[in-house]
Amino acid sequence: MCGITGFINFKKNISNEDNILNGMMDTLKSRGPNEEGMYISNNIMFGHRRLIVVDPDGGKQPMIKILNGKKYVLVYNGELYNTEDLRKELLDYGFSFEGYSDTEVLLMSYIRWGIDAIRKFNGIFAFAIYDEKEKRVVLARDAMGVKPLFYSNVNKTFIFASEIKALFKHPYIEPIVDKDGLAELFALGPAVLPGRSVYKNIEEVKPGEYVIVSEDGISKDMYWELVAEEFKDTEIEAVEKIRHLVFDAVKRQTVSDVPLCSFLSGGLDSSAIAAIVAKDYKEKGKILTTYSIEYEDNEKYFKSSLFQPTSDRDYARLMAKYIGSDHREVILNHGELVNSLKEAVIGRDLPGMADIDSSLYLFCEEVKKDFVVALSGECADEIFGGYPWFTNKDMINADIFPWSRNIKERKEILNDSLKNLKIEELAKAAYDDTIKEVPKLLGESKEDARMRELFYLNLRWFMVNLLNRKDRMSMANSLEVRVPFADYKIVEYAFNIPNNIKLLNGREKGLLRKALEGILPNEIIYRKKSPYPKTYNPVYTEIVCKTMNEILADKNSPILNIINKKKVQEIVDTRGKAYKKPWFGQLMTGPQMIAYLIQINYWLEIYNVKIV
């Protein structure tokens, strides 16, 4: 993976602004610690930071190609998983290659097919291509939104980057949040509106979208969208198809010139990926290394709940033994967990999922000591129905985002000057607008139509937020994490599977479980869904409460301009029990909600956010 940035102005000469570009590139060092490169011309400034994964010599960027007198320049972040298929097709058309990188294949594909090339890409990516003859820059982001791409259009200058922090290094952009952005933060956070960023004048290329910048202005269009189609396969055919799609996605994503490992929680999704890779490795005489995460003394304090019925450790060990992996457990210290809330904010450029973020940050920091690439099981829950809101009737029929149902309680945290923020209205409007987008299928039952809505909501909102978390926390440590279940072919097929097949035998992810029979031990296949592990140790609660008390006692703490201090003090004094509902998802309750407020304070302070 890499970091890309740049700016474009077709109205004036900007070639002497390389110092600005350098500053923007410097913020992306963690995304690309191995190499850097720049392309400078009168109207185009491209910068690139590279993390070398494939073809060290042949994948250097910015990549410039001149064919038939036409110049093309590419900066690219990501991986194409159908590189060799595309290369063969291009060779048949008479193209030749200087190396074996996917970077060169991506650029040659654009030269051959233009914008239509994007529809051919199977991978995770964000890129910008300068097409000199057409005098335009084309930017695009992968279908699922695994890789980020932000931009701003100010003073006739189009500025883009992999992360928001790079944009702030351009003199035209400031960290300004207006009342709409603040309402968004408290109505939806840590999620954000599609195409938005919370910050004023900063947008994000949507998953499956491309943007064209030219002398005539800016245009946008979607190159990939979900389609509702009648499902004609039988249950047996669906099982076989899912097994094939998952195996294909995992195997495509093991290509790497650097060490590769796999995350392993002992849950269904990560276990499936680890088992497929371990078998492939064993056939090649190699042993897969797997990693799991745990917290100090957590076994003493773990509490089973609807959201987290079982602990991971025993299952991860069972699975590691089953596949014969070199398994390593990363044990997290609670002091470091709280201290890293700040690093997690810097990674996201926004408040995130509290210690759900900071724990992943520390985990990736440890994995990076020995590996450059890892595989992870994200997205299967959104695609195959792994969360309680796919099976709990009250959650299914909630007329709001099921992972963020308690908006009224959020509003109570704000001080009197912000009580007029339309938080509940914004959340409801965002939900309603998304429901209107859901592809419809004539003749579909009311139940299947509602489940289609739920899956669409999860793909467009919850999954994107988790992918943002994975990308930022991993790339903050220069670790590339691939997510095989986010393959658009899996998503397209699964989206149209009827509920009675997708939730086979009345189980969450029932179809996926059936597809993995014979590949995983039954203890793993039929283990009840348990989400990303969090700490239950009271030491963590004490540390976050102490930290929040220090913030509340400091009259210069910027969060005091936003919150109801008395209400927050009550939450801290009760160790989070005065705020009983999850802030977001399944895990942000009690001390995690307090940690989220700590992150908001860090964010306001570190970024010197101006609220207008």
N, C-alpha and C positions, 0 to 999 in steps of 0.2 A: 504494500500500500504506500501511498504517497500523500503529499499535500500540494494543492495547486492554488494559484492566485494570479491576479492580474487586473489591468484596467484598460479601457478602450475609449477613445475619443476621436471620432471621424471628422471633427470640426477644427481641431488644432493640433499642432506638433507637441507631443508629450515625450519625445525621445530623451529629453534631459532630466526626466523624473525617475531615473533608475535608483536614486537613493530612497525614494518612497517604496519602490518595488522591493528593494533589499530589506527594508523594515518589515514589510508584510511577510516576506519569505521567512524571516527570522522567527516569527511567531509559530511557524509550522515545522520547526526542527524535529520535534518528537514524531511527527508523521513521516518525516523523511530524513533520518540522521546520516545516511550514507553518502549522498551526493546532492548538489544543487545546480540549477541551470537557469538561464534567463534568455528570453527573446525580446529584443528591443527594436522597434521601428518607429516611424513618425506617429502612427496612430494606435499601435498595439504594443502592450507590455505584458508579457507572460512570464511567470515565475514558477519554479518547480522544486520541490524537496522530495528526494527519493529514498524509499526503503527497498533495498534490493532483494527480490524474491526469485525472479526468473531472468536469465540472460543478462548478466552484469554488464557486458560490453554492448550488446545489441539493443538494450532498452533505455538508453540514455535519453533524457528530456531537458528542455523542449525538443521534440522530434520534428525535423524539417524534411520534407520531401518535395522535390521539384520534378514533375512529370509533364512532358510535352509543353515545357515553358510555363507551367502553372505551379505556384508555390502553395504548400499547405503546411501549417504549423500546429502541433498538438501538445497540450499538457493534459495529463490523464492520471486519475487515481482509481485503482481497482484491479480486478482480475476478470479476464474473459475465460469462461469454462468450455467454450466451443471453439477455441483458438485453432485447433488443427483441422476442424471441419471447414472453417472459413478459409484457412490457408490453402487447403486443397482446392476449394472452389476458385480462389483467386489465381492459383497456379494454372488452373484450366483456362482462365481468361488471359493468360500470358504475363501475369505479374511475377516479379522476382523479389526475393527478400535478402537483406544483408545479415539478418540474425534470426533468432527464433522466439523473440518476445511477443507477447500479446499486444504490446504497444504498437508495434509495427503493423500487425494484422488489423488492429482497429483503424489506424490511419489509412491503410491501403483500402480497407472496406469502404470508408467514407469516399475516397477518391473514385472507387468503382461505382458505388450505388448512391452517393450523396446522403441526404437525410434518411432515406429509406434503409440505410445500413443499420441504423439503431434498432430497427425491428428484428434484425438478424442476431443481435448480441444476446448471448446467454451468460450472464455474469453479474458482478457487482461493480458499479462504476459511476464516476462523475468526471466529465471531461469538457474541454473547450478546444475547438478547432478553428483556426483562422484560415479562411478560404480567400486567398488574395484576389483571384480573378473575380469572384462574386462580391468581393469587398464586404464580407460578413464574417461574424464569429458565431459558431453554433455551439451551444452548451446543452448538455443532457445529463440526466440522472437515471440510475437503474430502476426497473419496474417496481421493486419493493421498497426502494428508499434505503438500501443498506449503506450507501456512501452519501455523504452530505455535500451540498453545494449552495452557498448563500450568495446574494448579490444586492447591490444598491445602484440606483440610477440618479445621480446628483450632478447638477451643473453640466449637463450634457456628457457626463462621464459615467460609463458603466463599469462598476467595480465588482469583482467576484473573488471568492475564496472558499476553501474547504471548511474553514472555521470562521466564526464571527470575529474573533480576536484579531485576525489578519485585516479585516475590513476597518477596524478601529485605528490601524496604523496609517490609513489614508487620511489626509487632512480634511477631506470633505465629510467625513462620517464621525459622529459622536454617539456615545452610549446614552441615548435619550429614550425614555419610556413615557408615553402619554397615558391619559386616563384609560383609553381603550386597551393599551398594553398591560396596564396594571390590573384591569378587570380580567383580562385573559389569564394573567399569572395566577390569580386567585380563583377564577372560575374553572380553569382547565388544568393548571399546572400540576405536575411537571410536563404534561402534554402541551402542545402548541397547535394553533390553528394551521391546517395544511397550507403551505405556501407562505406562512408568516414566521416571525421570530420573536415576538414580544417587543423588540426594539422598533422605534419609529424609523421608517424608510429603509428597513432591511427585510428583504424577502428571501424565500428559499425556493429553489427549483423543486417542484413537487415530484414524488415518485412517478416514473413513467412519463415525464414531461420533457420537452426540449424548448429552448429559448433561442431566438435568432436576433442578433444585434447587428444592425446595418445603418447606413447613412439615413435611411428612411425612418428609423426608430427601432422599437422592440416589439417582437411578436412571440406568442407562445402557443403551443399546441401539445396535445397528448398523443404519444405514439403507442401507448399500451393502456388498455382499460379492460376491466373484467366484463364478460358477456354472459348473460343468462341463457342457458341452452337446456333442452330436454336431455335428461340422463337416460341413456339406453342400455348401459351395461348391467349385467346381473351382479349380484353380490359377489359371486366367485370371481367374475371378471374384474370387478373393482379391487378386490384384494390383490390379484395378480398385477394389475396396473400400478397400484400404489407401491407394491414391493419393487417393481421394475424402476419406477420413477425415483424412489428414494435411493436405491442402489446406484443408479446412474448419476444422480446428483452428487452423492458422496464421493464416488470414484473420480469424477471429473475434478473435484475440488482438492484432490491430494497432490496435484502437480505442483512441484516446488523444487528450486535448486538449493534451498536452505532447510534446516531441521524443522519438522512438523510434528505436533503433538495433538492430543484431543482432551477437551474438558470432559469429565465424567462424574456426574452427581449420583449415579445409581438409579436415575429416573429413566423412563422409557426412551426419551428422545436422544439424550446424550449417549445412552447405552447402545442404541441402534447404530449411531455413527461410529462409536468406538469399536463395536463388534465388526462392522464392515471393513474398517481400515485395518484393524488388527489381523483379520484373516488375510487380507491382501498383503500386508507386511510379512506375515508368517510365510506365505508362499514365496516371498522374495528373500527370505532368510533374515528378516529384520524384526525387531520388537518395538511395538508402539509404546510410547510413554503417555500416561494419562494423569490428569490432575483433578483433585477435588478440593473443596473449600470447607473449612470448619472453623469454629471459634473456641477460644480458650474456655475450658470447663463447661461447654455447652451441654454435654450429656447430663450434667447435674440439674439443669434448669429447663430443659426442653419441655414444652407444653403442647400436647396434641390439640388441634382445633379443626374446624371445618375447612379452613384455608390451608393448614399445614398439618396433615394427619400423622406423618412419620418423619423421623430424622433420616438424613442421607447416609451417614458414615457406614453403617453395616451393609447397606445395599451397594454402595460404591466399591467397597472391599470385595463383596461377593462377585460383582461384575468384573472387576479387575482380575480376580482369580480365574474366572470363567474364560476370559479371552487371553489370559497370560500376558497382561501388560505390565510394564514397569510403572507401578502406581505410586504417586506422590501426593501426600496430603499437606495442604497449606493451612497452617493454624494461625488465625489472625488474633492479634493483641487488641484489646478494647481501647486502650489509649491511642494507639495508631489509627484505629478505626475512626475515632472522633477527629483526630488531627487531620486526617485525610479528607474530611468533608470539604476543606478548603481546596485541596487539589482537584476534587471531583467537580467543584463549581468552575474552576479554571478550565477543566477539561471540556465541560459542557458550554461554558460562557453564560450559564444560567443556573438557577437552583434546579436540582435534579431529584433523584429518588433517595435522598439522604444517605444512610449507610448502605442501602442497596447498591448505590453507586460507589461509595468510598471503599466498600469491601471488594468490589470487582476491580477497582483501581489497584488495590494492594495485591490482589490475587494475580492480576496481569503483570504487575511489577515483578513478582516472584517467578512466574512462568517465563518471562522475557530473559531471565538469567541464562537459560539454556536453549530457548527456542525463539524463532522468528515468526512462525505461522502456527495457528491453532484452529481446530474445528470445534464448533459449539452447536448445541441443540435448540437454539432459539427458533421461534415461529411455528413449531408443530402444534402448540396449544391453540393458537389463533386459527390455524388452518383446519385442524381436525377436531376441535371442540374440547379442550382440556380444562377450561376454567369452570368454576361453580356456576357462573351466569349462563352457561350453555345447558345446564341440567336443573337448576333451581328455578321453580316456576315464578316466584316473586321477582327474581332477577331477570328472567327471560322477558317478562312483561313490563319491566320498569320503563317508563316513558322518558328515559334519560340515559346517559352513558352508564352501564351497569357497574363499572369499576370506579365511578365517581358520582355516587348518588346523593351525597350528603352536602349539597352546596350551601344550604342554610347555615350549617355549622361553620363552614368556612367563613362566611360573611361576619359571623360574630367575633372573629379574631381581629377584624379591622377597627380602627378608631372612628370616632364620630364624624370626622371630616371626610371619611371615605364611605360612609354608609349609603351614599347615593350612587355608588358604583353599581351598574346593572349586571351583577355577577350571575344571578340566577337566570336572567333573561339571555345573557350571552351564552351560557352553557346550553340552555334549551334551544336557542337559535342554531348553535353549532350542531347539535344533535339532529334537529329537524332538517337542516340543510343537507346533512349527510344521508339521512333517510331518503330524501328526494332523489339522491344520486343512485340509489341501489338499483341495479338492473332487475327488471321484472320479467317473470315468465308466465304467460297466459295459462290459465287452468291450474296453476299451482295451489295446493291446499293452503289454508290460512296459517297452519303450523309451519309448513315448509317456507312460506313467504316470510314469516317472522324470523325463522332461523337464518334465512338468507340475509336478512337485514342485520342480524347479530354478527354473522361472520364478516359481512362487509364493514361494519363499524369497527370490529377488531382489527381487520387488515389495514384500514385507513388511519386508525388512531392508536390503539393499544400496542400493536406490533411495531409501528413506526417509532413510538416512544422507546420501546425496549431495544430496537435496533440502534437508535441514537445513543442510548446508554452504552451499548456494547461497543460501538465504533469509538466514541469519545474516550471511554475509560481504557480501552486497549491501545488506541493510537497515542494516547498520552504517555504510554510506556513503549512506543515503537514496536508494538506487537500486532500482527495482522491476524484477525479472527474471522474465519469464514463460517457461513451459516447455511449449510446445504438445504435445510427445509425451506429456505426462502427462494428456491428455484421457481421461477414464474410458471414453469410447466406443471409443477406440483400444485401450485395455487390455482391455476386455470382449471385443472381437472377436479380438484377437491371442491371448488366453489359450487359446482353443479351437482355434487353427490347428495341425494336426498337424506334427510335427517335420520331415517330409520336404518340406513346403511352406514352413514358416517358415525353415528353413535350406536354401533352394532351391540346387541345384547344389553342395551340400556346403559352402556358404560361410556364415560368420557373417553374420547379417542378410541372407541371400540374397533373401528375399521383398521386403524394403524396397528393396534394390538394384534388383531388377527393376521395382518400382513407380516408381522414379525415373529409369528410362531415358528419354532424350529431354528430361529436365529439367536434368540435370547432365552435365558432360563425363565420358567414360568413365574418364579418369584418376582422377576423384574417386569414381565409382561403384564401381570395382573396386580402389581402394586398400585395402590390408589395414588392419583396425581398429587404430588407435593411440590410446591413452587421453590424458587430460588431460596436457599437457606438464609435465615437471619438469626441474630443472636438473641438469646433469652436471658443472658447473664445480667443480674442486677448491677454489676459493676459498670456496665455500659450505660444503664439508665442513670446512675449516679454521676457519671462523667458528663453526659449531655445536659443534665439538669444543672450541674455546677457551671458549665460553659454558658448556658442560657441565662443563668442568674447573673453572671458577670456582664453579659450583654445588657440585661435589663437595668443593672446598676450603673452602667456607664451612660451619662447623659448625652454623650456624643455618638452613641450607636445609631446608625441611620435607620434601622428598622423601627425605632421608636416613633418615627414620623408616619408610620403606616399602621402599626398594630394598636390594639386596645391593651395597654400594659397590664391592667388589672386582670383581664381575662387570661392573658398568657401566663401571668404569675400564678394564677389559680391552677392552670394546666401543669406548670412546672412543680408547684408545691404538692400536687397529687401524683407526681411521677407519671403524668400523661393520662391518668384515669379520668380526669375531668373532660377529656376529649375522647369519647368512646367509639366513634365511628372511624373506619379507615379513611385516611385523607385521600388515598389513591390506590387502586388495585387491591391486593390482598394483604400487603405487608406493612404499609405505612400507617401504623397505629402507635399510640402511646409514645415511647421514646423516639420512634422514627419520625413522628410528626414534629416533635420538639427539634429534632435534628434538621428537619426541613426548614424550620424558622431560623436556625443557626445558619443554614446555607443562604437563606435570603439576605441575612445581615452581611455575611461574607461577600455576597454578590454586589450588594449596594456599595460596600466599602471598597473592595478591590477594583471594581470597574468605574467607581465614581459616577454611578448612574444618576442622571438628571431626570427627575420626575416632573413633567410639565402638565 
